[in-house]
Amino acid sequence: MGEEGRVEHVFGYCELNLHGMFSRVIGFARNAARNTLTNLVYNVCRYEQIVRLGMN
């Protein structure tokens, strides 16, 4: 699997489990905060998955 698959997996996970990357907030700071929190939640979920499967 190439780099494209790794990137697409992230967006697919966000779309299906975190209710998408579409944001209806007004302002750059709020959008930045929402994206940062979404990425943080993805990273925590991915870390838990790696630890649970023993892939580290």
TORPASE-11109 format. One record per atom (N, C-alpha, C, O, CB): x, z negated, y; atom name. Coordinates in nm, 3 decimals. Each point is the difference from the previous one (the first is absolute). Last residue first. Glycine has a CB too. Example, Ala and Ser with C-alpha at 12.3 -4.5 7.8 and 13.67 -1.06 7.14 Angstrom:
ATOM       xx       zz       yy  atome
ATOM    1.285   -0.708   -0.225      N
ATOM    0.082   -0.006    0.119     CA
ATOM   -0.077   -0.073    0.109      C
ATOM    0.051   -0.017    0.111      O
ATOM    0.067    0.232   -0.174     CB
ATOM   -0.089   -0.208   -0.509      N
ATOM   -0.089    0.000    0.119     CA
ATOM    0.090    0.000    0.120      C
ATOM    0.104   -0.066   -0.002      O
ATOM   -0.293   -0.059   -0.115     CB
This chain:
ATOM       xx       zz       yy  atome
ATOM    0.313   -1.787   -0.222      N
ATOM    0.108   -0.031    0.095     CA
ATOM    0.131   -0.003   -0.067      C
ATOM    0.102   -0.024    0.064      O
ATOM   -0.256   -0.104    0.071     CB
ATOM   -0.304    0.200   -0.322      N
ATOM    0.078    0.119    0.034     CA
ATOM    0.119   -0.030    0.089      C
ATOM    0.073    0.092    0.037      O
ATOM   -0.281    0.039   -0.058     CB
ATOM   -0.193   -0.383   -0.205      N
ATOM    0.141   -0.026   -0.034     CA
ATOM    0.090    0.118    0.030      C
ATOM    0.094    0.026   -0.075      O
ATOM   -0.172   -0.180   -0.099     CB
ATOM   -0.411    0.070    0.255      N
ATOM    0.040    0.095   -0.103     CA
ATOM    0.146   -0.018   -0.042      C
ATOM    0.045    0.065   -0.094      O
ATOM   -0.213    0.094    0.185     CB
ATOM   -0.016   -0.433    0.255      N
ATOM   -0.088   -0.016   -0.116     CA
ATOM    0.043    0.091   -0.116      C
ATOM   -0.005   -0.041   -0.116      O
ATOM   -0.183   -0.019    0.270     CB
ATOM    0.411    0.095    0.266      N
ATOM    0.033   -0.126   -0.066     CA
ATOM   -0.082   -0.015   -0.129      C
ATOM    0.054   -0.039   -0.103      O
ATOM    0.002   -0.066    0.326     CB
ATOM   -0.153    0.476    0.047      N
ATOM    0.135    0.014   -0.055     CA
ATOM    0.039   -0.126   -0.075      C
ATOM    0.057    0.009   -0.109      O
ATOM    0.007    0.145    0.296     CB
ATOM   -0.473   -0.159    0.046      N
ATOM   -0.007    0.092   -0.114     CA
ATOM    0.138    0.014   -0.066      C
ATOM    0.009    0.001   -0.123      O
ATOM   -0.199    0.123    0.235     CB
ATOM    0.158   -0.372    0.285      N
ATOM   -0.067   -0.072   -0.108     CA
ATOM   -0.005    0.086   -0.125      C
ATOM    0.019   -0.050   -0.111      O
ATOM   -0.156   -0.079    0.277     CB
ATOM    0.300    0.330    0.221      N
ATOM    0.094   -0.100   -0.048     CA
ATOM   -0.058   -0.076   -0.119      C
ATOM    0.067   -0.023   -0.100      O
ATOM    0.029    0.002    0.331     CB
ATOM   -0.377    0.320   -0.004      N
ATOM    0.099    0.073   -0.080     CA
ATOM    0.104   -0.097   -0.058      C
ATOM    0.041    0.015   -0.115      O
ATOM   -0.074    0.191    0.260     CB
ATOM   -0.289   -0.379    0.153      N
ATOM   -0.065    0.044   -0.125     CA
ATOM    0.099    0.071   -0.091      C
ATOM   -0.001   -0.022   -0.121      O
ATOM   -0.216    0.044    0.243     CB
ATOM    0.368   -0.143    0.305      N
ATOM   -0.024   -0.121   -0.080     CA
ATOM   -0.064    0.036   -0.133      C
ATOM    0.038   -0.053   -0.104      O
ATOM   -0.065   -0.082    0.315     CB
ATOM    0.091    0.484    0.099      N
ATOM    0.128   -0.047   -0.052     CA
ATOM   -0.016   -0.126   -0.085      C
ATOM    0.067   -0.014   -0.102      O
ATOM    0.046    0.113    0.301     CB
ATOM   -0.494    0.076    0.026      N
ATOM    0.045    0.092   -0.106     CA
ATOM    0.129   -0.051   -0.064      C
ATOM    0.013   -0.001   -0.122      O
ATOM   -0.122    0.193    0.243     CB
ATOM   -0.048   -0.426    0.253      N
ATOM   -0.086   -0.024   -0.117     CA
ATOM    0.040    0.091   -0.115      C
ATOM    0.004   -0.045   -0.115      O
ATOM   -0.193   -0.025    0.266     CB
ATOM    0.408    0.141    0.256      N
ATOM    0.038   -0.129   -0.056     CA
ATOM   -0.081   -0.031   -0.125      C
ATOM    0.056   -0.044   -0.101      O
ATOM    0.006   -0.037    0.330     CB
ATOM   -0.174    0.462    0.022      N
ATOM    0.125    0.020   -0.073     CA
ATOM    0.048   -0.129   -0.065      C
ATOM    0.052    0.003   -0.112      O
ATOM    0.008    0.180    0.271     CB
ATOM   -0.437   -0.208    0.119      N
ATOM   -0.033    0.080   -0.118     CA
ATOM    0.125    0.023   -0.086      C
ATOM   -0.006   -0.012   -0.122      O
ATOM   -0.180    0.124    0.250     CB
ATOM    0.243   -0.326    0.286      N
ATOM   -0.064   -0.088   -0.097     CA
ATOM   -0.039    0.074   -0.127      C
ATOM    0.012   -0.055   -0.110      O
ATOM   -0.096   -0.083    0.299     CB
ATOM    0.266    0.391    0.165      N
ATOM    0.100   -0.094   -0.050     CA
ATOM   -0.060   -0.092   -0.105      C
ATOM    0.062   -0.024   -0.104      O
ATOM    0.056    0.034    0.325     CB
ATOM   -0.405    0.285    0.007      N
ATOM    0.087    0.072   -0.093     CA
ATOM    0.105   -0.092   -0.060      C
ATOM    0.030    0.010   -0.119      O
ATOM   -0.067    0.199    0.250     CB
ATOM   -0.241   -0.389    0.201      N
ATOM   -0.079    0.031   -0.120     CA
ATOM    0.086    0.073   -0.103      C
ATOM   -0.006   -0.032   -0.119      O
ATOM   -0.203    0.046    0.259     CB
ATOM    0.401   -0.105    0.282      N
ATOM   -0.020   -0.124   -0.077     CA
ATOM   -0.077    0.028   -0.128      C
ATOM    0.034   -0.055   -0.104      O
ATOM   -0.032   -0.076    0.317     CB
ATOM    0.058    0.488    0.086      N
ATOM    0.128   -0.038   -0.059     CA
ATOM   -0.014   -0.126   -0.085      C
ATOM    0.058   -0.008   -0.108      O
ATOM    0.060    0.112    0.303     CB
ATOM   -0.492    0.036    0.051      N
ATOM    0.028    0.094   -0.109     CA
ATOM    0.130   -0.036   -0.070      C
ATOM    0.008    0.003   -0.123      O
ATOM   -0.131    0.175    0.247     CB
ATOM    0.014   -0.426    0.256      N
ATOM   -0.091   -0.032   -0.110     CA
ATOM    0.020    0.093   -0.118      C
ATOM   -0.004   -0.044   -0.115      O
ATOM   -0.160   -0.042    0.279     CB
ATOM    0.411    0.171    0.230      N
ATOM    0.043   -0.127   -0.061     CA
ATOM   -0.089   -0.037   -0.118      C
ATOM    0.050   -0.046   -0.102      O
ATOM    0.037   -0.029    0.324     CB
ATOM   -0.196    0.461    0.042      N
ATOM    0.120    0.019   -0.081     CA
ATOM    0.040   -0.127   -0.073      C
ATOM    0.036    0.005   -0.118      O
ATOM    0.039    0.170    0.279     CB
ATOM   -0.590   -0.059   -0.017      N
ATOM    0.126   -0.050    0.053     CA
ATOM    0.115    0.014   -0.099      C
ATOM   -0.017   -0.014   -0.121      O
ATOM   -0.113   -0.143    0.259     CB
ATOM   -0.381    0.114   -0.293      N
ATOM    0.043    0.062    0.126     CA
ATOM    0.131   -0.066    0.043      C
ATOM    0.012   -0.122    0.003      O
ATOM   -0.253    0.174    0.065     CB
ATOM   -0.003    0.032   -0.580      N
ATOM    0.033   -0.095    0.106     CA
ATOM    0.052    0.076    0.122      C
ATOM    0.051    0.111   -0.012      O
ATOM    0.002   -0.290   -0.159     CB
ATOM   -0.195    0.330   -0.289      N
ATOM   -0.091    0.017    0.112     CA
ATOM    0.027   -0.100    0.111      C
ATOM   -0.090   -0.033    0.077      O
ATOM   -0.082    0.121   -0.234     CB
ATOM    0.432    0.175   -0.297      N
ATOM   -0.012   -0.118    0.084     CA
ATOM   -0.091    0.029    0.118      C
ATOM    0.014    0.105    0.065      O
ATOM    0.215   -0.181   -0.134     CB
ATOM   -0.053    0.250   -0.461      N
ATOM   -0.077    0.035    0.120     CA
ATOM   -0.027   -0.126    0.081      C
ATOM   -0.048   -0.100   -0.054      O
ATOM   -0.058    0.297   -0.065     CB
ATOM    0.319   -0.162   -0.317      N
ATOM    0.090   -0.014    0.114     CA
ATOM   -0.071    0.037    0.130      C
ATOM    0.062   -0.001    0.107      O
ATOM    0.133    0.050   -0.256     CB
ATOM   -0.413   -0.250   -0.342      N
ATOM    0.051    0.110    0.079     CA
ATOM    0.092   -0.035    0.114      C
ATOM    0.017   -0.116    0.036      O
ATOM   -0.218    0.226   -0.098     CB
ATOM   -0.002   -0.416   -0.274      N
ATOM   -0.103    0.068    0.079     CA
ATOM    0.058    0.095    0.104      C
ATOM   -0.050    0.011    0.111      O
ATOM   -0.094   -0.208   -0.145     CB
ATOM    0.369   -0.048   -0.330      N
ATOM    0.003   -0.067    0.130     CA
ATOM   -0.093    0.069    0.100      C
ATOM    0.012   -0.021    0.120      O
ATOM    0.223   -0.050   -0.165     CB
ATOM   -0.186    0.228   -0.411      N
ATOM   -0.009   -0.145   -0.010     CA
ATOM   -0.005   -0.073    0.133      C
ATOM   -0.055   -0.109    0.008      O
ATOM    0.176    0.131   -0.218     CB
ATOM   -0.098    0.474    0.158      N
ATOM   -0.094   -0.052   -0.100     CA
ATOM   -0.020   -0.150    0.008      C
ATOM   -0.113   -0.047   -0.014      O
ATOM    0.181    0.234   -0.131     CB
ATOM    0.237    0.042    0.445      N
ATOM   -0.133    0.060    0.011     CA
ATOM   -0.098   -0.066   -0.094      C
ATOM   -0.112   -0.033    0.039      O
ATOM    0.217    0.249    0.026     CB
ATOM    0.351   -0.343   -0.083      N
ATOM   -0.063   -0.048    0.124     CA
ATOM   -0.141    0.056    0.014      C
ATOM   -0.090   -0.072    0.043      O
ATOM    0.315    0.055    0.065     CB
ATOM    0.033    0.167   -0.470      N
ATOM   -0.033   -0.141   -0.017     CA
ATOM   -0.072   -0.054    0.124      C
ATOM   -0.099   -0.072   -0.011      O
ATOM    0.299    0.044   -0.140     CB
ATOM   -0.034    0.466    0.173      N
ATOM   -0.111   -0.009   -0.094     CA
ATOM   -0.044   -0.143   -0.021      C
ATOM   -0.120   -0.028   -0.003      O
ATOM    0.203    0.233   -0.109     CB
ATOM    0.301   -0.123    0.370      N
ATOM   -0.121    0.037    0.072     CA
ATOM   -0.122   -0.005   -0.090      C
ATOM   -0.108   -0.040    0.044      O
ATOM    0.245    0.184    0.106     CB
ATOM    0.278   -0.232   -0.353      N
ATOM   -0.026   -0.101    0.103     CA
ATOM   -0.130    0.032    0.074      C
ATOM   -0.084   -0.088    0.017      O
ATOM    0.332    0.048    0.010     CB
ATOM   -0.085    0.352   -0.340      N
ATOM   -0.053   -0.120   -0.067     CA
ATOM   -0.037   -0.106    0.102      C
ATOM   -0.102   -0.067   -0.013      O
ATOM    0.242    0.117   -0.189     CB
ATOM    0.081    0.345    0.342      N
ATOM   -0.143    0.021   -0.023     CA
ATOM   -0.062   -0.121   -0.068      C
ATOM   -0.117   -0.030    0.025      O
ATOM    0.157    0.276   -0.041     CB
ATOM    0.428   -0.245    0.078      N
ATOM   -0.069   -0.012    0.128     CA
ATOM   -0.150    0.014   -0.020      C
ATOM   -0.077   -0.078    0.057      O
ATOM    0.277    0.170    0.063     CB
ATOM    0.072   -0.028   -0.494      N
ATOM    0.013   -0.139    0.046     CA
ATOM   -0.076   -0.022    0.130      C
ATOM   -0.066   -0.102    0.018      O
ATOM    0.290    0.086   -0.131     CB
ATOM   -0.191    0.454   -0.066      N
ATOM   -0.089   -0.085   -0.079     CA
ATOM    0.005   -0.145    0.043      C
ATOM   -0.103   -0.068   -0.002      O
ATOM    0.134    0.223   -0.186     CB
ATOM    0.267    0.158    0.381      N
ATOM   -0.137    0.025    0.045     CA
ATOM   -0.098   -0.090   -0.074      C
ATOM   -0.093   -0.053    0.061      O
ATOM    0.154    0.290   -0.008     CB
ATOM    0.405   -0.229   -0.169      N
ATOM   -0.032   -0.084    0.114     CA
ATOM   -0.144    0.020    0.048      C
ATOM   -0.061   -0.094    0.051      O
ATOM    0.302    0.102    0.016     CB
ATOM   -0.164    0.123   -0.572      N
ATOM    0.081    0.012    0.120     CA
ATOM   -0.044   -0.094    0.109      C
ATOM   -0.088   -0.084   -0.019      O
ATOM    0.128    0.319   -0.039     CB
ATOM   -0.055   -0.245   -0.501      N
ATOM   -0.086    0.000    0.117     CA
ATOM    0.090    0.000    0.122      C
ATOM    0.090   -0.083    0.012      O
ATOM   -0.277   -0.039   -0.134     CB
